[in-house]
Amino acid sequence: MDSAISDATIPDAARTPTSEPFQPRRALRSTADNGLKIVIVGGFGVGKTTMVRSVSEIRPLNTEETMTKAGEAVDDIDGIAGVAGKTATTVAFDFGRITLDARNVLYLFGAPGQERFWFLWDRLFSGTLGAVVLVDTRRLADSWYAIDRLEHHGTPFVVACNDFGGPAHTPEQIRAALDLPDGIPLVFCDARSRESSKHVLISLVQHLQTAAAPRPLPQTPEPTP
């Protein structure tokens, strides 16, 4: 995939007064030997698009559309913590890219969070190396479907709690609410922060490495003389 995108495409009028001096981005390799796919899933408005934007090295592809009056009967967001003022939503998926080295690239797909778009998830999971379940601790129930689908597909995943400034919960409380096994990593993050989002992806990669490590064979007891 050819992804040579430069800041030169941004008009001067769109730059903020505090923008850093223009630094042309180095063109990315047009081919890679290995493309590794990770999907970010979760409920509506938990920060999936924000996470892809914060960590992608290219200007992400997104399919956000304005939420209109016509969709109010379908997308009832009244009373949902933290999303009452949301004006746009992802209707297909977000896409970003991270170059790992000269031969490997990581492709990030952010799944849509609204229930009417969940039918897309199974297709997004195809060929996925692993997944991040992004959650808002103010509405943990919104994460149950994502965890259920990943377990159904046998896709390894980690759970990342995005910081929305809500009431503090201990890891034990979150694990109990999500019925999360001890073997599934649980991390805390701020999806707006590149470093914090990178930490989530590193946690996923470490989890994948642990899951793929060969397990020692059980020892056969020696016969009693």
N, C-alpha and C positions, 0 to 999 in steps of 0.2 A: 504494500500500500504506500503510495507516494504521499508524504505528508510534509512537504516543504512549505511551511507557512511563516510569513514574516510580519513583524509589526508595521512594516511599511504600508500594509494595506489599511491601517487605521488612519482616518483623516485627522489632520491637525486639530480640527475643531472638537474632535471627540476626546482629545487628551486633556487630562486634568492638569492644573498648574503645578501640582506636586509630583507629576510623573517624572520618573528617572530619565536621564538623557537617552535618546534613541540608540538602542543596541540591536542591530540586525541579528535575527536568530539564525543559527547554523542550520542549513538544510538537513533534514533527516534522511537516513538511508531509504532508498525506494524499495528495497527488498530486505527480508530477514529470513534466516533459516528456520526460526521457531517463533510462532506467534502464540502467546499464552493468554488465555481468556479468564477474566474474573468478572463476576456480576455483583453489583451492589443492589440489595433488595431491602424492602421495609415498607411501612405504612405511608400514608399520604402526608407529605410535608415534613418528613423526618430529616431531610438534608442530603438526599442521594445526589441530586444535581449539583449541590454545593460541593460535595466531596469530590466528584469527578472534576469539577472546575478547578478546585484548589490544588489538585495533585497532577493533572495532565500537563505534559510538556508542550502539547499543541493546543491551539484554540479549540475547545471541545465542540463536537457536533451535538446540538440539543434539539429537541422537538417540543419545546415549551410553547404553549398557546394560551392566549388570554381566556380567562374564565368569564363566561357571559351569563346574562340573565336566563338564556335558553337552557343552560345546564343546571340551574339551581335545583330543579326537581330531582335530578340524577345525582348531582354532587352536593349533597347537603352537608355543609361544613359548619353550620351554626352549632356552637357549643363544643366544638373540637378544640382542645387546648392548643394555642399557639398558631392556628392556621386560619382564624376568622378573617384576617386581613390579607390573605393570600390572593393574588390576582392572576397568577399564571400556573399552569400545571403541565407536566410531561405527558405526552399522549402516545409516545412510542418508546423511545429510549434515549439515554445520553451516551455519548461515546468519547473516550479519551485514550491517550496513548502515553506509555512510558518506555523509553529505551533502557534496557538493562545492561546490554553490552553490544558489541559489534554484530552478534548473531541472534540475539534474543530481544523481543519486544513484548511488552505487556499491554493488552487491550482491556480497557475498562468499559463495562456496560452498566449504566444506571437504569434499573427497571422502573416503569411507572408505578405509582403507589395506589391509585384509585382502583376500587374493586372492579369497575367495568373494564379495566385494561389488564386484569390478571391473566386473561387467556393468553397473553403474550409471553408470560413468564416461562412456561414449559419450553417454548422455542428458544428463549434466551439461555436457558440452562444447558442446551445442547452443546457439547464440546467444552463445557466450562471446567477449568482446573479447580476452582473453589469459589466461595462466595462470602460476602460480608453482609450480615443482617444488621442494618442500622436502625436503632430504636430511640424513641423519645420516652424517657422514663415516666413522663406524665400520662402516657397512654400505652402501656406495655401490651395490652390486648391486641393492638394493631399489628403486632409482630408475629402473632401465633400462626397466621396463614403462611407467611414466608418460611418459618422454621418447618412447618408441616410439609410444604412442597419440597424443600431441600432434603429433608429426611426421606421423603418418598422417592426422590431421584438418587439417593445415596451420594449427594454432593457434599464434600467437606465444607465447613463454614466456621466463621467466628462471629461473635456478637459484639457490636460496638455501640456503646451508649453515647449518643450525641449530647453535648452540654447545652441545654436550653435554660439553665438557671432555675430549674424547678426544685421541688423538695429532694433532699439528698436521700439516696437509698444505698444500703450496703450491698456488696456483691452477692451475699447470701440471700438477701431479700429478692434481688432481681432474678437469681437462678431459680428460686422457689416459684416466683410468679410465672416464669417462662418454662418451668419444668425442664431446666437445662442440665444435662449431665455434666459431671465434673470434668470430663475429657474435652469439652467444648470451651475454648478460650473466651473470656469475657474481658473486654478492655473499655476504657473511657476515652473520649476524644472530643475535639472541637472540629467539626467538618470544614470550618472556614479556614483552618490552619493547614498549610502544606505539610509542615513537619508532623503535626498530629495525625493527619490522614496517612502519611507515609508510615507512621508507626503502626496503624491499623493493618496496612497491607503487609508489612514485615511480620506482624503477628500471624497473619493468615499463612504466609509462606512458611514460617517456622512450624505452624500446625500441620501443613501439608507434608513437610519433611518428616515430622514425627510419625504421621500416619503411614507414610510410605516406607519407613525404616523396617528392615526385616526383623521379625520377632524371633528370639531364640527358641529352638526346638525344645520341647519338654524332655527332661532327663529320664531315661529309662532306668528304673532301679535295678541294681545288680542282683542276680539270683542269690538267694541265701544258700551257703554251702551246706 
